[in-house]
Amino acid sequence: AQIYVTDLLGNHTQVTNRLEGACQPSWSPDGKQIVFISPCKLKSDTYPNSSLYIIDVDGSNLQPLPAVPGGDFEPAWSPNGTHIAFTSLRDGHMQIYLYNLQNKSVTRLVETSDPSSAARQPAWSPDGKMLLLSVEKGSSYTLAALSLEDKKVTRIDGTQSTQPPGAAFSPDGKWVAYAAAALGTGIAALFVQP
């Protein structure tokens, strides 16, 4: 897998050319750079050996971000361009971290001390004050919101799913769209919630 950019006419350009693969791109707000993970030769639920990289859209200026053993993946660039939220296995199970592009520091945002629970798939609110998260407990996921002001995590949906919800805010920040596969049915549905 490699990272490509394309226009609406189908003209595409290859951005990365990594032997070990590149995937999970997230645009910078100004559209000039992309954060991605590598290695990722094959599609997987987690990437235990991956790290984060930033590259210019023209394929130049590849920059690895500081990594520790364990695996960093699912990056999401903040709306103001100053931070990248990501999932990491660096503490043995999935937790959410924040990379500060200005001072190059890494902060854990959500601590799930129980290895059977996890937090993953961060998605920014348009104002940058909140992150949506997929929170796993046992073998099911629920949708939660993390306030970056007080670090409080609030469950915003009671639906339990066998898959992470993969949520996203609407551009005005008033709605959340997410997918859920109901436990025991294998049926997936798309929900929109205010």
BELFENPE-V233856 format. One record per pair of residues at least 12 apart in sequence whose ideal C-beta (glycine too) atoms are under 10 Angstrom apart, sorted by sequence separation. I is the first residue (numbers start at 1). J is the second residue. D is the distance in Angstrom with one decimal. If there is no record, write none. Layout:
{{I | J | D} {I | J | D}}
This chain:
{{2 | 14 | 5.8} {3 | 15 | 4.4} {4 | 16 | 8.4} {22 | 34 | 9.3} {24 | 36 | 5.9} {25 | 37 | 8.7} {37 | 49 | 9.9} {38 | 50 | 6.2} {39 | 51 | 8.4} {52 | 64 | 7.5} {53 | 65 | 6.7} {72 | 84 | 9.6} {74 | 86 | 5.9} {75 | 87 | 8.4} {85 | 97 | 7.2} {86 | 98 | 8.0} {96 | 108 | 7.4} {97 | 109 | 6.4} {98 | 110 | 9.9} {110 | 122 | 8.9} {119 | 131 | 9.5} {121 | 133 | 6.6} {122 | 134 | 8.9} {132 | 144 | 7.4} {133 | 145 | 7.3} {143 | 155 | 7.2} {144 | 156 | 6.2} {145 | 157 | 9.6} {165 | 177 | 9.3} {166 | 178 | 6.3} {167 | 179 | 8.2} {178 | 190 | 7.5} {179 | 191 | 7.5} {2 | 15 | 7.4} {3 | 16 | 4.4} {23 | 36 | 6.5} {24 | 37 | 4.8} {37 | 50 | 4.3} {38 | 51 | 6.7} {51 | 64 | 6.1} {52 | 65 | 4.2} {73 | 86 | 6.7} {74 | 87 | 4.1} {84 | 97 | 9.0} {85 | 98 | 5.4} {86 | 99 | 6.7} {95 | 108 | 6.0} {96 | 109 | 4.6} {97 | 110 | 8.6} {109 | 122 | 8.0} {120 | 133 | 7.0} {121 | 134 | 4.4} {131 | 144 | 9.1} {132 | 145 | 5.8} {133 | 146 | 5.7} {142 | 155 | 5.6} {143 | 156 | 5.5} {144 | 157 | 8.2} {165 | 178 | 3.8} {166 | 179 | 5.5} {167 | 180 | 9.8} {177 | 190 | 6.6} {178 | 191 | 5.7} {2 | 16 | 4.9} {3 | 17 | 9.4} {22 | 36 | 5.1} {23 | 37 | 6.1} {24 | 38 | 9.3} {36 | 50 | 9.4} {37 | 51 | 6.8} {38 | 52 | 8.7} {51 | 65 | 6.9} {52 | 66 | 8.6} {53 | 67 | 9.5} {72 | 86 | 5.3} {73 | 87 | 5.6} {74 | 88 | 8.9} {84 | 98 | 7.4} {85 | 99 | 7.9} {95 | 109 | 7.9} {96 | 110 | 4.3} {119 | 133 | 5.0} {120 | 134 | 5.1} {121 | 135 | 9.6} {131 | 145 | 7.2} {132 | 146 | 7.8} {142 | 156 | 8.5} {143 | 157 | 4.2} {164 | 178 | 9.1} {165 | 179 | 5.9} {166 | 180 | 9.4} {177 | 191 | 7.1} {178 | 192 | 8.2} {1 | 16 | 9.0} {2 | 17 | 6.5} {3 | 18 | 8.9} {21 | 36 | 9.8} {22 | 37 | 7.2} {23 | 38 | 7.6} {36 | 51 | 9.9} {37 | 52 | 6.0} {38 | 53 | 5.9} {51 | 66 | 8.7} {52 | 67 | 6.9} {72 | 87 | 7.3} {73 | 88 | 7.6} {83 | 98 | 5.4} {84 | 99 | 4.5} {95 | 110 | 5.7} {96 | 111 | 9.1} {118 | 133 | 9.6} {119 | 134 | 7.3} {120 | 135 | 8.2} {130 | 145 | 5.4} {131 | 146 | 4.6} {142 | 157 | 6.1} {143 | 158 | 9.1} {164 | 179 | 8.8} {165 | 180 | 5.8} {176 | 191 | 8.3} {177 | 192 | 5.0} {178 | 193 | 7.6} {2 | 18 | 7.0} {21 | 37 | 9.0} {22 | 38 | 4.7} {23 | 39 | 9.1} {24 | 40 | 7.1} {36 | 52 | 7.5} {37 | 53 | 7.3} {51 | 67 | 4.0} {71 | 87 | 8.6} {72 | 88 | 4.7} {73 | 89 | 8.2} {82 | 98 | 10.0} {83 | 99 | 6.4} {84 | 100 | 8.6} {90 | 106 | 9.0} {94 | 110 | 9.4} {95 | 111 | 6.3} {96 | 112 | 8.9} {118 | 134 | 8.2} {119 | 135 | 5.4} {120 | 136 | 7.2} {130 | 146 | 6.5} {131 | 147 | 8.6} {141 | 157 | 9.9} {142 | 158 | 7.0} {143 | 159 | 7.4} {163 | 179 | 7.2} {164 | 180 | 9.6} {165 | 181 | 9.3} {176 | 192 | 7.2} {177 | 193 | 8.1} {1 | 18 | 9.1} {21 | 38 | 6.1} {22 | 39 | 8.3} {23 | 40 | 4.2} {35 | 52 | 5.9} {36 | 53 | 5.7} {50 | 67 | 8.5} {51 | 68 | 9.2} {71 | 88 | 6.6} {72 | 89 | 7.9} {82 | 99 | 9.8} {83 | 100 | 5.7} {84 | 101 | 6.8} {91 | 108 | 7.6} {95 | 112 | 5.7} {118 | 135 | 7.3} {119 | 136 | 7.6} {129 | 146 | 9.9} {130 | 147 | 5.7} {131 | 148 | 6.8} {142 | 159 | 6.9} {161 | 178 | 8.6} {163 | 180 | 7.5} {164 | 181 | 9.7} {175 | 192 | 5.6} {176 | 193 | 5.1} {3 | 21 | 9.6} {4 | 22 | 9.8} {16 | 34 | 8.6} {18 | 36 | 9.1} {20 | 38 | 5.6} {21 | 39 | 5.4} {22 | 40 | 6.7} {23 | 41 | 9.0} {35 | 53 | 7.0} {36 | 54 | 8.1} {49 | 67 | 9.8} {51 | 69 | 9.9} {70 | 88 | 6.1} {71 | 89 | 4.2} {72 | 90 | 7.2} {82 | 100 | 6.9} {83 | 101 | 6.5} {88 | 106 | 8.6} {90 | 108 | 8.8} {94 | 112 | 7.5} {95 | 113 | 9.5} {117 | 135 | 7.1} {118 | 136 | 4.2} {129 | 147 | 6.9} {130 | 148 | 6.5} {135 | 153 | 7.4} {141 | 159 | 9.0} {142 | 160 | 6.0} {143 | 161 | 8.4} {161 | 179 | 7.7} {162 | 180 | 8.6} {163 | 181 | 4.7} {175 | 193 | 6.8} {176 | 194 | 8.0} {1 | 20 | 9.8} {2 | 21 | 7.0} {3 | 22 | 4.9} {15 | 34 | 6.5} {19 | 38 | 9.3} {20 | 39 | 3.3} {21 | 40 | 4.6} {22 | 41 | 9.7} {23 | 42 | 9.4} {34 | 53 | 8.8} {35 | 54 | 5.2} {36 | 55 | 7.0} {51 | 70 | 9.8} {53 | 72 | 9.9} {65 | 84 | 7.5} {70 | 89 | 4.3} {71 | 90 | 7.3} {82 | 101 | 5.6} {83 | 102 | 8.5} {93 | 112 | 6.5} {117 | 136 | 5.9} {118 | 137 | 8.4} {129 | 148 | 5.7} {130 | 149 | 8.6} {140 | 159 | 9.3} {141 | 160 | 7.1} {142 | 161 | 7.4} {157 | 176 | 8.2} {159 | 178 | 8.6} {161 | 180 | 3.9} {162 | 181 | 4.7} {175 | 194 | 5.7} {1 | 21 | 4.6} {2 | 22 | 5.4} {3 | 23 | 7.3} {5 | 25 | 8.7} {16 | 36 | 6.9} {18 | 38 | 5.2} {19 | 39 | 8.5} {20 | 40 | 7.6} {21 | 41 | 4.1} {23 | 43 | 7.6} {34 | 54 | 7.2} {35 | 55 | 8.2} {49 | 69 | 8.4} {50 | 70 | 9.5} {51 | 71 | 7.9} {52 | 72 | 5.0} {68 | 88 | 8.2} {69 | 89 | 9.0} {70 | 90 | 3.5} {74 | 94 | 8.7} {76 | 96 | 9.7} {78 | 98 | 8.5} {81 | 101 | 7.4} {82 | 102 | 5.8} {86 | 106 | 9.2} {88 | 108 | 8.3} {91 | 111 | 8.2} {93 | 113 | 9.3} {116 | 136 | 8.2} {117 | 137 | 4.9} {121 | 141 | 9.0} {123 | 143 | 10.0} {125 | 145 | 8.2} {128 | 148 | 7.5} {129 | 149 | 6.3} {133 | 153 | 7.1} {135 | 155 | 7.2} {140 | 160 | 4.1} {141 | 161 | 4.9} {156 | 176 | 6.9} {160 | 180 | 8.0} {161 | 181 | 5.2} {162 | 182 | 7.7} {174 | 194 | 6.2} {1 | 22 | 6.4} {2 | 23 | 8.3} {3 | 24 | 9.0} {4 | 25 | 9.0} {15 | 36 | 8.4} {18 | 39 | 7.5} {20 | 41 | 6.3} {21 | 42 | 7.7} {23 | 44 | 9.2} {33 | 54 | 5.5} {34 | 55 | 5.8} {48 | 69 | 9.1} {49 | 70 | 8.6} {50 | 71 | 5.1} {51 | 72 | 5.6} {52 | 73 | 8.1} {54 | 75 | 9.3} {65 | 86 | 8.9} {67 | 88 | 8.9} {68 | 89 | 9.9} {69 | 90 | 7.0} {70 | 91 | 7.1} {73 | 94 | 9.1} {78 | 99 | 9.7} {81 | 102 | 9.8} {82 | 103 | 9.8} {91 | 112 | 8.9} {93 | 114 | 8.3} {94 | 115 | 9.7} {110 | 131 | 8.7} {116 | 137 | 7.3} {117 | 138 | 7.7} {120 | 141 | 8.6} {125 | 146 | 9.9} {139 | 160 | 9.3} {140 | 161 | 6.3} {141 | 162 | 7.5} {143 | 164 | 9.1} {144 | 165 | 9.4} {157 | 178 | 7.2} {159 | 180 | 4.8} {160 | 181 | 9.7} {161 | 182 | 6.9} {162 | 183 | 5.8} {1 | 23 | 4.7} {3 | 25 | 5.0} {5 | 27 | 9.3} {16 | 38 | 7.6} {18 | 40 | 9.1} {19 | 41 | 8.8} {21 | 43 | 9.9} {33 | 55 | 6.6} {34 | 56 | 8.1} {48 | 70 | 6.9} {49 | 71 | 5.7} {50 | 72 | 6.1} {51 | 73 | 8.9} {52 | 74 | 9.8} {53 | 75 | 9.3} {68 | 90 | 4.9} {70 | 92 | 7.4} {74 | 96 | 9.0} {76 | 98 | 10.0} {77 | 99 | 9.9} {78 | 100 | 9.7} {83 | 105 | 10.0} {84 | 106 | 9.7} {91 | 113 | 9.3} {93 | 115 | 4.7} {95 | 117 | 9.7} {96 | 118 | 9.5} {97 | 119 | 9.9} {109 | 131 | 7.3} {116 | 138 | 6.0} {121 | 143 | 9.6} {123 | 145 | 9.8} {125 | 147 | 9.6} {131 | 153 | 9.4} {133 | 155 | 9.7} {138 | 160 | 9.4} {140 | 162 | 6.5} {141 | 163 | 6.6} {142 | 164 | 9.8} {143 | 165 | 4.7} {145 | 167 | 9.1} {156 | 178 | 9.3} {159 | 181 | 9.8} {160 | 182 | 7.9} {161 | 183 | 7.2} {162 | 184 | 8.4} {170 | 192 | 8.1} {1 | 24 | 9.3} {18 | 41 | 9.5} {24 | 47 | 8.0} {33 | 56 | 5.6} {34 | 57 | 6.3} {48 | 71 | 4.1} {49 | 72 | 9.8} {50 | 73 | 5.1} {52 | 75 | 5.5} {54 | 77 | 9.2} {67 | 90 | 8.3} {68 | 91 | 9.4} {70 | 93 | 9.6} {71 | 94 | 9.2} {78 | 101 | 8.7} {86 | 109 | 9.9} {87 | 110 | 9.8} {92 | 115 | 6.2} {93 | 116 | 8.1} {94 | 117 | 8.9} {95 | 118 | 7.2} {96 | 119 | 4.9} {110 | 133 | 6.7} {112 | 135 | 7.9} {114 | 137 | 8.2} {116 | 139 | 8.9} {118 | 141 | 8.7} {125 | 148 | 9.0} {133 | 156 | 9.7} {137 | 160 | 8.7} {139 | 162 | 7.1} {140 | 163 | 9.4} {141 | 164 | 5.0} {142 | 165 | 7.7} {143 | 166 | 9.5} {144 | 167 | 9.3} {157 | 180 | 7.9} {159 | 182 | 7.6} {160 | 183 | 5.4} {162 | 185 | 8.9} {23 | 47 | 8.3} {32 | 56 | 6.4} {33 | 57 | 6.7} {38 | 62 | 9.8} {47 | 71 | 5.2} {48 | 72 | 10.0} {49 | 73 | 9.8} {50 | 74 | 9.7} {70 | 94 | 10.0} {75 | 99 | 8.3} {77 | 101 | 9.0} {83 | 107 | 9.2} {85 | 109 | 7.2} {91 | 115 | 9.2} {93 | 117 | 7.7} {94 | 118 | 3.7} {95 | 119 | 5.6} {96 | 120 | 7.1} {98 | 122 | 8.5} {109 | 133 | 8.9} {112 | 136 | 8.3} {114 | 138 | 9.7} {122 | 146 | 7.9} {124 | 148 | 9.4} {130 | 154 | 9.5} {132 | 156 | 8.0} {141 | 165 | 6.1} {143 | 167 | 5.5} {145 | 169 | 9.6} {159 | 183 | 9.2} {160 | 184 | 9.8} {162 | 186 | 7.6} {166 | 190 | 9.9} {167 | 191 | 9.2} {170 | 194 | 9.4} {32 | 57 | 6.1} {34 | 59 | 9.8} {46 | 71 | 6.8} {47 | 72 | 8.0} {48 | 73 | 8.9} {50 | 75 | 10.0} {70 | 95 | 9.9} {72 | 97 | 7.5} {93 | 118 | 5.4} {94 | 119 | 6.3} {95 | 120 | 8.2} {96 | 121 | 8.8} {97 | 122 | 8.9} {110 | 135 | 8.3} {112 | 137 | 9.0} {119 | 144 | 7.7} {136 | 161 | 9.7} {141 | 166 | 9.6} {163 | 188 | 7.3} {165 | 190 | 9.9} {5 | 31 | 9.6} {21 | 47 | 9.8} {24 | 50 | 8.4} {26 | 52 | 9.6} {28 | 54 | 8.0} {31 | 57 | 7.1} {32 | 58 | 9.1} {36 | 62 | 9.9} {38 | 64 | 8.9} {47 | 73 | 4.3} {93 | 119 | 9.2} {94 | 120 | 4.5} {96 | 122 | 5.3} {162 | 188 | 9.0} {165 | 191 | 8.3} {167 | 193 | 9.1} {23 | 50 | 8.6} {46 | 73 | 6.8} {47 | 74 | 8.6} {72 | 99 | 8.7} {93 | 120 | 9.7} {94 | 121 | 9.1} {119 | 146 | 8.1} {134 | 161 | 8.5} {161 | 188 | 8.3} {22 | 50 | 9.7} {24 | 52 | 9.2} {26 | 54 | 9.9} {28 | 56 | 9.5} {33 | 61 | 8.0} {35 | 63 | 9.5} {37 | 65 | 10.0} {45 | 73 | 9.7} {46 | 74 | 9.0} {136 | 164 | 7.4} {161 | 189 | 9.3} {5 | 34 | 7.9} {20 | 49 | 8.9} {21 | 50 | 9.3} {28 | 57 | 8.9} {32 | 61 | 9.8} {44 | 73 | 8.9} {89 | 118 | 9.3} {134 | 163 | 8.6} {135 | 164 | 9.0} {20 | 50 | 9.0} {25 | 55 | 9.2} {27 | 57 | 8.5} {33 | 63 | 8.9} {35 | 65 | 7.7} {54 | 84 | 8.3} {134 | 164 | 3.6} {135 | 165 | 9.3} {159 | 189 | 8.8} {161 | 191 | 9.9} {3 | 34 | 6.3} {22 | 53 | 7.5} {87 | 118 | 8.4} {89 | 120 | 9.8} {133 | 164 | 9.2} {134 | 165 | 5.2} {145 | 176 | 8.1} {39 | 71 | 9.9} {52 | 84 | 6.9} {87 | 119 | 7.6} {88 | 120 | 9.3} {133 | 165 | 9.1} {134 | 166 | 7.2} {159 | 191 | 7.1} {3 | 36 | 5.4} {22 | 55 | 8.5} {40 | 73 | 7.8} {66 | 99 | 7.8} {87 | 120 | 4.3} {98 | 131 | 8.7} {132 | 165 | 8.1} {134 | 167 | 7.2} {143 | 176 | 7.2} {2 | 36 | 9.5} {3 | 37 | 10.0} {37 | 71 | 8.6} {52 | 86 | 6.2} {65 | 99 | 5.9} {72 | 106 | 9.2} {86 | 120 | 9.4} {87 | 121 | 6.7} {110 | 144 | 8.8} {119 | 153 | 7.8} {132 | 166 | 9.3} {133 | 167 | 8.2} {157 | 191 | 7.3} {159 | 193 | 9.5} {1 | 36 | 9.8} {3 | 38 | 9.3} {18 | 53 | 8.5} {37 | 72 | 6.8} {38 | 73 | 9.9} {86 | 121 | 9.9} {87 | 122 | 6.9} {96 | 131 | 7.0} {132 | 167 | 4.3} {143 | 178 | 5.5} {2 | 38 | 9.6} {37 | 73 | 4.8} {50 | 86 | 9.9} {52 | 88 | 9.3} {65 | 101 | 8.7} {85 | 121 | 9.6} {86 | 122 | 6.8} {110 | 146 | 6.3} {131 | 167 | 9.8} {132 | 168 | 7.3} {143 | 179 | 10.0} {157 | 193 | 6.3} {1 | 38 | 9.2} {16 | 53 | 8.3} {18 | 55 | 9.8} {36 | 73 | 9.7} {37 | 74 | 7.9} {51 | 88 | 9.9} {85 | 122 | 3.8} {96 | 133 | 6.2} {109 | 146 | 6.3} {132 | 169 | 6.8} {141 | 178 | 9.8} {143 | 180 | 8.1} {156 | 193 | 6.9} {1 | 39 | 9.6} {2 | 40 | 10.0} {37 | 75 | 6.7} {50 | 88 | 9.5} {66 | 104 | 6.6} {68 | 106 | 8.4} {84 | 122 | 9.2} {85 | 123 | 8.3} {96 | 134 | 9.8} {131 | 169 | 9.6} {142 | 180 | 9.1} {156 | 194 | 9.9} {1 | 40 | 5.9} {16 | 55 | 6.5} {36 | 75 | 7.2} {50 | 89 | 9.1} {65 | 104 | 8.2} {66 | 105 | 9.0} {67 | 106 | 9.3} {85 | 124 | 6.8} {96 | 135 | 9.8} {109 | 148 | 7.6} {130 | 169 | 8.1} {141 | 180 | 8.1} {1 | 41 | 6.8} {15 | 55 | 6.2} {22 | 62 | 9.9} {35 | 75 | 4.5} {47 | 87 | 9.1} {49 | 89 | 9.3} {66 | 106 | 6.6} {84 | 124 | 9.9} {94 | 134 | 9.0} {111 | 151 | 9.6} {140 | 180 | 9.9} {141 | 181 | 9.1} {1 | 42 | 7.7} {15 | 56 | 8.4} {34 | 75 | 9.4} {35 | 76 | 8.4} {46 | 87 | 8.1} {48 | 89 | 5.6} {65 | 106 | 8.6} {83 | 124 | 8.8} {94 | 135 | 9.8} {110 | 151 | 8.1} {112 | 153 | 9.7} {140 | 181 | 9.8} {1 | 43 | 7.5} {15 | 57 | 6.4} {17 | 59 | 7.5} {35 | 77 | 5.8} {47 | 89 | 8.2} {94 | 136 | 7.4} {109 | 151 | 6.9} {123 | 165 | 9.5} {127 | 169 | 9.3} {140 | 182 | 10.0} {141 | 183 | 9.8} {15 | 58 | 7.6} {16 | 59 | 6.9} {34 | 77 | 8.6} {46 | 89 | 6.6} {93 | 136 | 9.1} {110 | 153 | 6.3} {121 | 164 | 5.2} {123 | 166 | 8.2} {126 | 169 | 6.0} {130 | 173 | 8.2} {140 | 183 | 5.9} {13 | 57 | 8.3} {15 | 59 | 5.0} {18 | 62 | 8.9} {33 | 77 | 8.3} {78 | 122 | 9.8} {80 | 124 | 9.4} {109 | 153 | 9.1} {120 | 164 | 6.0} {121 | 165 | 7.5} {123 | 167 | 5.5} {124 | 168 | 9.2} {125 | 169 | 5.1} {126 | 170 | 8.1} {129 | 173 | 8.9} {132 | 176 | 6.3} {134 | 178 | 8.5} {139 | 183 | 8.3} {13 | 58 | 7.9} {14 | 59 | 7.3} {15 | 60 | 9.6} {17 | 62 | 10.0} {52 | 97 | 9.9} {54 | 99 | 9.8} {76 | 121 | 8.3} {79 | 124 | 5.7} {83 | 128 | 8.0} {121 | 166 | 6.1} {122 | 167 | 9.7} {123 | 168 | 5.4} {124 | 169 | 7.2} {125 | 170 | 9.7} {126 | 171 | 6.0} {127 | 172 | 10.0} {128 | 173 | 9.9} {132 | 177 | 9.9} {13 | 59 | 7.8} {16 | 62 | 8.1} {74 | 120 | 6.1} {76 | 122 | 4.9} {78 | 124 | 5.6} {79 | 125 | 7.9} {82 | 128 | 8.4} {85 | 131 | 5.7} {87 | 133 | 9.2} {118 | 164 | 9.1} {120 | 166 | 9.9} {121 | 167 | 7.3} {123 | 169 | 6.6} {126 | 172 | 7.0} {127 | 173 | 6.0} {132 | 178 | 7.7} {15 | 62 | 9.8} {30 | 77 | 9.9} {46 | 93 | 9.9} {52 | 99 | 7.1} {54 | 101 | 8.4} {73 | 120 | 8.7} {74 | 121 | 5.4} {75 | 122 | 8.4} {76 | 123 | 5.8} {77 | 124 | 7.8} {78 | 125 | 9.8} {79 | 126 | 5.9} {80 | 127 | 9.1} {81 | 128 | 9.5} {87 | 134 | 9.1} {121 | 168 | 9.9} {126 | 173 | 4.5} {26 | 74 | 8.8} {29 | 77 | 6.6} {33 | 81 | 8.9} {46 | 94 | 7.1} {73 | 121 | 9.8} {74 | 122 | 6.8} {76 | 124 | 5.7} {79 | 127 | 7.0} {80 | 128 | 5.3} {85 | 133 | 9.2} {125 | 173 | 5.2} {126 | 174 | 9.5} {143 | 191 | 8.7} {24 | 73 | 6.0} {26 | 75 | 4.9} {28 | 77 | 5.4} {29 | 78 | 7.6} {32 | 81 | 9.5} {35 | 84 | 5.5} {37 | 86 | 8.4} {45 | 94 | 9.9} {74 | 123 | 9.4} {79 | 128 | 4.6} {124 | 173 | 9.8} {3 | 53 | 9.6} {23 | 73 | 8.6} {24 | 74 | 6.2} {25 | 75 | 8.3} {26 | 76 | 5.4} {27 | 77 | 6.4} {28 | 78 | 9.4} {29 | 79 | 5.7} {37 | 87 | 9.9} {78 | 128 | 5.2} {79 | 129 | 9.6} {96 | 146 | 7.2} {98 | 148 | 8.2} {143 | 193 | 8.2} {24 | 75 | 6.3} {26 | 77 | 4.8} {29 | 80 | 6.8} {30 | 81 | 6.4} {35 | 86 | 8.3} {125 | 176 | 9.2} {3 | 55 | 7.6} {5 | 57 | 5.9} {24 | 76 | 9.5} {25 | 77 | 9.8} {26 | 78 | 9.9} {29 | 81 | 4.6} {5 | 58 | 9.2} {28 | 81 | 5.7} {29 | 82 | 9.5} {78 | 131 | 9.2} {123 | 176 | 8.7} {3 | 57 | 9.5} {5 | 59 | 9.5} {123 | 177 | 10.0} {76 | 131 | 7.7} {123 | 178 | 9.1} {3 | 59 | 8.9} {28 | 84 | 9.2} {76 | 132 | 9.4} {96 | 153 | 9.5} {121 | 178 | 9.7} {26 | 84 | 7.5} {26 | 85 | 9.3} {26 | 86 | 9.0} {74 | 134 | 9.3} {85 | 146 | 9.1} {24 | 86 | 9.2} {24 | 87 | 9.8} {85 | 148 | 9.2} {35 | 99 | 8.8} {83 | 148 | 9.0} {35 | 101 | 9.5} {33 | 101 | 10.0} {78 | 148 | 9.3} {94 | 164 | 9.6} {46 | 118 | 9.5} {28 | 101 | 9.2} {46 | 120 | 8.4} {45 | 120 | 9.5} {87 | 164 | 9.7} {74 | 164 | 9.2} {79 | 169 | 9.8} {74 | 166 | 9.9} {76 | 168 | 9.9} {79 | 173 | 9.9} {29 | 124 | 9.8} {26 | 123 | 10.0} {26 | 124 | 9.6} {29 | 128 | 9.6} {45 | 163 | 9.2} {45 | 164 | 8.6}}
